[in-house]
């Protein structure tokens, strides 16, 4: 595989990207002309208005299901004078009887995590999801993007749960915000981000908060801004959980709300839940950030919460950096470093499913006013 170098943003690479981008928009126009199945959808995310045009049966397969809690009516945009800052075109070739896109890049141009090196800087950005065979691309001058797949029905459930991740990352990064790999919970005073490596207990802790009438912002990905203080913004209402952990949340009755059907392999696949469909009043859109919490599973017998350090927070934030949307730049890492220094940090040891004392401690952090 090629590694990025100083020649990425060359006139030749940008010209290739521009040609392919324009070809893709022409392909979309043809797909739109082939079907009456067109949906114009609007969302309000972190104070920004996003328009998504979905063409074909992609809508039926849930391409926007995880965003439903942030959806606004078209007339609401008109009445408030909200002009979309980002427009995404979404389609697949199978349901629209269209021709598949032909990438101008070779396998050597792709990173293991989907980055397309010749198109990773400059005006055009692109990324490829191998499991879904899906392609994302944006023109950062116009903030018009597209998301295409040959057949939406073949896209894995875990990709459906976090749609447009790369596009959102590029767009919001240019607006001074960053998507981070973290869960987030809150009450009316503020919120916490729960971050760390996979299996550290982020999802379980977040769902425990939801089952005790605290609010939920994110399972795996949330958006952080820093204008007059750090804020957490929700993007997706989806949550993922191992089959073995479903039984720990009887109050949520999760076993009756599994949205993914049969798992291909319970050892490596998680169930996906769309929480907004069952607890819409407990899904929060945006709150001030009060603290960073670093959960980890231990065998100590009780749940404990102790102060952490800047280093703990920074390592936790970047520990799963390969899961950050394509792709974390130096300025993204600098943003995380500044965030780690700016708010209190706590280490959470999880070894008991007795959530009541733990949730009281977490809510106490939410109620704390920072100087």
C-alpha positions as CSV (number, residue, x, y, z in Angstrom):
1,X,0.0,0.0,0.0
2,X,1.1,3.5,-0.7
3,X,1.5,5.9,2.2
4,X,0.6,9.6,2.0
5,X,3.4,11.9,1.0
6,X,3.8,15.6,0.1
7,X,2.7,14.9,-3.5
8,X,-0.9,14.0,-2.6
9,X,-2.4,17.4,-3.4
10,X,-1.0,17.7,-6.9
11,X,-2.8,19.3,-9.9
12,X,-3.0,15.9,-11.6
13,X,-4.6,14.2,-8.6
14,X,-7.1,17.1,-8.1
15,X,-7.9,17.0,-11.8
16,X,-8.6,13.3,-11.6
17,X,-10.8,13.8,-8.6
18,X,-12.7,16.6,-10.2
19,X,-13.4,14.5,-13.3
20,X,-14.6,11.5,-11.3
21,X,-16.7,13.8,-9.0
22,X,-18.5,15.3,-12.0
23,X,-19.0,11.9,-13.5
24,X,-20.6,10.7,-10.3
25,X,-23.0,13.7,-10.1
26,X,-24.0,12.9,-13.7
27,X,-24.6,9.3,-12.7
28,X,-26.8,10.5,-9.8
29,X,-28.8,12.7,-12.2
30,X,-29.4,9.7,-14.4
31,X,-30.4,7.5,-11.4
32,X,-32.8,10.2,-10.3
33,X,-34.4,10.3,-13.7
34,X,-34.9,6.6,-13.7
35,X,-37.1,6.5,-10.6
36,X,-40.0,8.3,-8.9
37,X,-38.6,7.2,-5.5
38,X,-37.0,10.4,-4.5
39,X,-36.8,11.8,-0.9
40,X,-35.7,15.3,0.0
41,X,-34.8,15.2,3.7
42,X,-33.5,17.9,6.1
43,X,-31.6,17.6,9.4
44,X,-30.3,20.0,12.0
45,X,-26.9,18.8,13.3
46,X,-24.7,20.8,15.7
47,X,-26.4,24.1,14.5
48,X,-25.9,23.2,10.9
49,X,-28.6,22.4,8.3
50,X,-28.0,19.3,6.2
51,X,-30.0,18.3,3.2
52,X,-29.9,14.6,2.0
53,X,-31.4,13.6,-1.3
54,X,-32.1,9.9,-1.3
55,X,-32.9,8.2,-4.6
56,X,-34.1,4.6,-5.1
57,X,-34.8,2.0,-2.5
58,X,-31.9,3.1,-0.4
59,X,-34.4,4.9,1.8
60,X,-36.2,1.7,2.6
61,X,-33.0,0.1,3.8
62,X,-32.5,2.6,6.5
63,X,-29.8,4.9,5.1
64,X,-31.2,7.7,7.2
65,X,-32.8,5.8,10.1
66,X,-30.0,6.7,12.6
67,X,-30.5,10.4,11.9
68,X,-34.2,10.5,12.4
69,X,-34.0,12.2,15.8
70,X,-32.4,15.2,14.1
71,X,-34.8,15.5,11.2
72,X,-36.7,18.7,10.5
73,X,-39.6,19.5,8.2
74,X,-38.8,21.3,4.9
75,X,-41.2,24.1,5.8
76,X,-39.3,24.6,9.1
77,X,-36.2,25.3,7.0
78,X,-38.1,27.9,5.0
79,X,-39.8,29.6,7.9
80,X,-36.5,29.9,9.9
81,X,-34.5,30.8,6.8
82,X,-32.2,27.8,7.3
83,X,-30.1,27.3,4.2
84,X,-28.4,23.9,4.0
85,X,-24.7,24.1,4.6
86,X,-24.2,20.5,3.3
87,X,-26.0,18.6,0.6
88,X,-25.6,14.9,0.2
89,X,-26.8,12.8,-2.8
90,X,-27.4,9.2,-1.9
91,X,-28.2,6.4,-4.3
92,X,-27.4,2.8,-5.4
93,X,-27.2,1.5,-8.9
94,X,-29.3,-1.7,-8.5
95,X,-32.6,-0.1,-7.4
96,X,-32.2,2.8,-9.9
97,X,-31.2,0.6,-12.8
98,X,-28.1,2.7,-13.2
99,X,-24.5,2.1,-14.3
100,X,-22.1,1.5,-11.4
101,X,-19.4,4.1,-10.8
102,X,-15.9,3.2,-12.0
103,X,-13.2,4.5,-9.7
104,X,-10.1,6.1,-11.3
105,X,-8.0,4.8,-8.4
106,X,-6.2,1.5,-8.0
107,X,-5.9,-0.8,-5.0
108,X,-2.5,0.8,-4.2
109,X,-4.3,4.1,-3.6
110,X,-6.4,2.8,-0.7
111,X,-5.4,2.6,2.9
112,X,-6.4,-0.4,5.1
113,X,-9.1,1.9,6.6
114,X,-10.6,3.2,3.4
115,X,-8.7,6.4,2.8
116,X,-8.0,7.2,-0.8
117,X,-4.6,8.7,-0.6
118,X,-4.6,10.8,-3.8
119,X,-7.8,12.3,-2.7
120,X,-7.1,13.0,1.0
121,X,-6.3,16.7,0.8
122,X,-7.3,19.7,-1.2
123,X,-10.7,20.5,-2.6
124,X,-11.9,16.9,-3.0
125,X,-11.9,14.2,-0.4
126,X,-12.9,10.5,-1.0
127,X,-13.2,7.3,1.1
128,X,-14.1,3.7,0.3
129,X,-16.0,1.3,2.6
130,X,-14.7,-2.1,1.5
131,X,-17.4,-4.2,3.3
132,X,-20.2,-2.1,1.7
133,X,-18.4,-1.4,-1.5
134,X,-19.6,2.2,-0.9
135,X,-17.9,5.4,-1.9
136,X,-18.1,8.8,-0.2
137,X,-16.8,12.0,-1.8
138,X,-17.2,15.7,-1.1
139,X,-16.3,19.0,-2.8
140,X,-15.2,21.2,0.1
141,X,-15.7,24.3,-2.0
142,X,-19.4,23.7,-2.6
143,X,-20.1,21.4,0.3
144,X,-21.9,19.1,-2.0
145,X,-21.2,15.4,-1.4
146,X,-22.3,12.0,-2.5
147,X,-22.7,8.5,-1.1
148,X,-23.0,5.7,-3.6
149,X,-23.1,1.9,-3.4
150,X,-23.8,-0.7,-6.1
151,X,-26.5,-2.4,-4.0
152,X,-27.7,-0.8,-0.8
153,X,-29.2,-4.2,0.4
154,X,-25.7,-5.6,0.7
155,X,-24.4,-2.9,3.1
156,X,-23.8,-4.3,6.6
157,X,-26.0,-3.3,9.5
158,X,-23.1,-1.7,11.3
159,X,-22.5,0.7,8.4
160,X,-26.2,1.5,8.2
161,X,-26.1,2.5,11.9
162,X,-23.5,5.3,11.2
163,X,-24.3,6.6,7.7
164,X,-22.2,9.4,6.0
165,X,-19.5,9.2,8.6
166,X,-16.7,10.3,6.3
167,X,-18.7,13.1,4.8
168,X,-19.8,14.4,8.1
169,X,-16.2,14.3,9.3
170,X,-14.9,16.3,6.4
171,X,-17.7,18.9,6.6
172,X,-17.7,19.5,10.3
173,X,-13.9,19.5,10.5
174,X,-14.0,22.5,8.1
175,X,-16.4,24.1,10.5
176,X,-14.0,23.7,13.5
177,X,-15.7,20.6,15.0
178,X,-14.5,17.0,15.3
179,X,-16.2,13.6,15.3
180,X,-14.8,11.5,18.1
181,X,-15.0,7.8,18.9
182,X,-17.0,8.0,22.2
183,X,-20.3,7.4,23.8
184,X,-22.1,10.3,25.4
185,X,-24.7,10.7,28.1
186,X,-26.3,13.7,29.9
187,X,-28.9,15.3,32.1
188,X,-30.4,18.8,31.9
189,X,-27.1,20.3,33.2
190,X,-24.5,18.8,30.9
191,X,-23.0,15.7,29.5
192,X,-20.1,13.3,29.7
193,X,-18.2,11.5,27.0
194,X,-17.2,7.9,27.6
195,X,-14.2,7.0,25.5
196,X,-11.6,4.2,25.2
197,X,-10.9,1.0,23.3
198,X,-13.5,-1.4,22.2
199,X,-14.8,-3.6,25.0
200,X,-14.2,-1.0,27.7
201,X,-17.8,-0.7,28.6
202,X,-18.8,2.5,26.8
203,X,-22.1,1.1,25.3
204,X,-23.1,-0.7,28.5
205,X,-22.6,2.4,30.6
206,X,-24.5,4.6,28.1
207,X,-27.5,2.2,28.0
208,X,-27.4,1.9,31.8
209,X,-27.9,5.7,31.9
210,X,-30.8,5.5,29.5
211,X,-32.5,2.8,31.6
212,X,-32.3,5.2,34.6
213,X,-33.9,8.2,32.8
214,X,-30.7,10.0,32.0
215,X,-30.4,11.2,28.4
216,X,-28.4,9.6,25.6
217,X,-26.4,11.4,22.9
218,X,-24.2,8.8,21.3
219,X,-23.0,5.2,21.3
220,X,-19.8,5.2,19.2
221,X,-19.6,8.6,17.5
222,X,-20.4,12.1,18.7
223,X,-19.5,15.6,17.5
224,X,-17.5,18.0,19.7
225,X,-17.5,21.8,19.1
226,X,-15.6,24.5,21.0
227,X,-17.4,27.9,20.7
228,X,-17.8,29.5,24.1
229,X,-16.9,26.2,25.7
230,X,-16.9,22.6,24.6
231,X,-20.3,21.0,23.7
232,X,-21.3,17.5,22.7
233,X,-23.6,17.1,19.8
234,X,-25.6,13.9,18.8
235,X,-25.3,12.5,15.3
236,X,-26.7,9.0,15.4
237,X,-29.4,7.5,17.6
238,X,-28.2,4.0,17.0
239,X,-26.5,1.8,19.7
240,X,-24.7,-1.6,19.4
241,X,-24.6,-4.3,22.0
242,X,-23.2,-7.9,22.2
243,X,-25.9,-10.6,22.6
244,X,-24.5,-11.6,26.0
245,X,-25.1,-8.0,27.3
246,X,-28.7,-7.6,26.3
247,X,-29.9,-9.5,29.4
248,X,-28.3,-6.8,31.7
249,X,-30.9,-4.2,30.7
250,X,-34.4,-5.8,31.4
251,X,-35.9,-2.3,31.9
252,X,-35.2,-1.5,28.3
253,X,-36.7,-4.7,27.0
254,X,-34.0,-4.8,24.4
255,X,-34.6,-8.3,23.4
256,X,-37.9,-7.2,21.9
257,X,-36.4,-4.3,20.1
258,X,-33.5,-5.9,18.2
259,X,-33.5,-4.3,14.8
260,X,-30.8,-6.3,12.9
261,X,-32.5,-9.7,12.7
262,X,-30.3,-12.8,13.0
263,X,-26.6,-12.1,13.5
264,X,-24.3,-13.9,11.2
265,X,-21.8,-14.6,14.0
266,X,-22.7,-13.5,17.6
267,X,-19.1,-13.8,18.5
268,X,-18.1,-10.8,16.3
269,X,-21.4,-9.1,15.5
270,X,-23.4,-6.8,17.6
271,X,-27.1,-6.1,17.7
272,X,-28.1,-2.6,16.5
273,X,-30.9,-0.7,18.3
274,X,-32.4,2.6,17.1
275,X,-33.1,4.2,20.4
276,X,-35.0,7.2,19.1
277,X,-37.7,4.8,17.9
278,X,-38.4,3.6,21.5
279,X,-37.3,6.4,23.8
280,X,-37.4,9.7,21.8
281,X,-37.8,11.8,24.9
282,X,-34.5,10.5,26.3
283,X,-32.4,11.3,23.2
284,X,-30.5,14.6,23.7
285,X,-29.3,16.7,20.8
286,X,-26.6,18.9,22.3
287,X,-25.3,19.8,25.8
288,X,-22.2,21.4,27.4
289,X,-19.4,18.9,28.0
290,X,-18.7,18.5,31.8
291,X,-16.1,15.7,31.9
292,X,-14.3,12.9,30.1
293,X,-14.8,9.5,31.6
294,X,-12.6,6.5,30.7
295,X,-14.4,3.2,31.5
296,X,-12.6,-0.1,31.7
297,X,-13.8,-3.6,32.7
298,X,-12.1,-4.9,35.8
299,X,-12.5,-7.7,38.4
300,X,-12.4,-5.5,41.5
301,X,-15.9,-6.4,42.6
302,X,-17.3,-2.9,42.7
303,X,-17.6,0.1,40.3
304,X,-15.2,2.9,41.2
305,X,-14.7,6.4,39.8
306,X,-11.4,8.2,40.4
307,X,-9.7,11.3,38.9
308,X,-7.5,10.8,35.8
309,X,-4.8,12.7,34.1
310,X,-4.4,14.6,30.8
311,X,-2.4,11.7,29.5
312,X,-5.2,9.2,30.4
313,X,-7.7,11.4,28.5
314,X,-5.5,11.9,25.4
315,X,-4.7,8.2,25.2
316,X,-8.3,7.3,25.6
317,X,-9.4,9.7,22.9
318,X,-6.9,8.5,20.3
319,X,-6.6,4.9,21.4
320,X,-9.1,3.9,18.7
321,X,-7.9,6.6,16.2
322,X,-8.3,4.1,13.3
323,X,-12.0,4.2,14.0
324,X,-12.2,8.0,13.7
325,X,-13.8,9.1,10.4
326,X,-11.5,9.3,7.5
327,X,-9.3,10.5,8.4
328,X,-7.8,12.1,11.5
329,X,-5.5,14.9,10.4
330,X,-2.8,16.6,12.5
331,X,-5.3,19.4,13.3
332,X,-7.8,16.7,14.5
333,X,-5.2,15.2,16.9
334,X,-4.3,18.7,18.1
335,X,-8.1,19.3,18.8
336,X,-8.2,16.2,20.9
337,X,-5.1,17.1,22.8
338,X,-6.6,20.5,23.6
339,X,-9.8,18.9,24.6
340,X,-8.0,16.5,26.9
341,X,-6.5,19.4,28.8
342,X,-9.6,21.5,29.0
343,X,-12.1,19.4,31.0
344,X,-11.9,17.2,34.1
345,X,-10.9,13.5,33.5
346,X,-12.1,10.4,35.4
347,X,-11.2,6.7,35.3
348,X,-14.2,4.4,35.7
349,X,-13.6,0.8,36.8
350,X,-16.5,-1.5,35.8
351,X,-16.9,-4.8,37.6
352,X,-20.5,-5.0,38.8
353,X,-23.8,-4.7,37.0
354,X,-25.2,-2.9,40.1
355,X,-25.6,0.4,38.2
356,X,-27.3,2.5,40.9
357,X,-24.3,3.8,42.8
358,X,-22.3,4.3,39.6
359,X,-25.1,6.3,37.9
360,X,-25.3,8.6,41.0
361,X,-21.6,9.3,40.6
362,X,-21.9,10.0,36.9
363,X,-24.8,12.3,37.4
364,X,-22.8,14.1,40.0
365,X,-20.2,14.9,37.4
366,X,-23.0,16.2,35.1
367,X,-24.1,18.6,37.8
368,X,-20.7,20.0,38.5
369,X,-20.0,23.5,37.4
370,X,-16.6,24.0,35.9
371,X,-14.6,27.2,36.4
